[in-house]
Amino acid sequence: MRKIFEVSVFVLMLALAANAGVVTLTFNGLQDQEEVLNYYDGGLGGNGSGPGPTYGITFGSDSLAIISDADGGTGNFDGAPGGDTVLFFLSGAGDLMDVAAGFTTGFSFYYSAAVYAGSVTVYSGLDGTGSVLATISLPVTPDGITDTQPGCSGLYDYCPWVPIGVTFAGTAESVLFSGSANYIGFDNVTLGSGTPTSGTPEPGGLSLLGLGLACLGLIGRKKNA
């Protein structure tokens, strides 16, 4: 019995060591269409949610959380890996994330882009400055209504959520998530690894109305009962 216990402790220590320095943001705990702001720096979101975890991470004012329609929000999505909330933007160049202490090794996340492609750029300096350490192109993903995928209900355009990531040399201090405003979402943003986590490690849409209509943006409308 003692040996089994010792082996279990050893395996746990290895797992903890492998994940040391890896931080994942799921955006759970923020309200629908709330600015993320200082939530991940032990502060508050734009509507007063928090305080959040003290990760030393801040977001620009264009960076918003959104909750899925199925969970009481306005989001035209489901099947997000981190829960009922994802990151998106409605104006500006995209979601800008600053990491004051910097991070190394890799960067990864899940995304959904049913209409327009996007990109993510990793910088060595704060506020999207310094050298470009990595760039990730984000192709258009399947539409959750017209091309139903496993894990998707078939009721929302933004599903599935595709994992993607990159490794790089050096220390990164900021990341810019780009694309067309209201047409791309991000979840389980993972710092320190080229592969995103698929769980929720943090502590504590509409169908088409007819043929010929374009896909809706990430903000949907409440469906009638």
JOHU-V768466 format. One record per helix or strand of 3 or more residues. SS is the DSSP state (H for helix, E for strand). FROM is the first residue (numbers start at 0). LEN is the number of residues. Records with the same first field share a line. If there is no record, write none. Layout:
SS->FROM-LEN ; FROM-LEN
This chain:
H->1-17 ; 68-3 ; 125-3
E->22-3 ; 56-3 ; 62-6 ; 84-5 ; 94-9 ; 105-7 ; 117-6 ; 131-7 ; 161-6 ; 171-7 ; 184-7
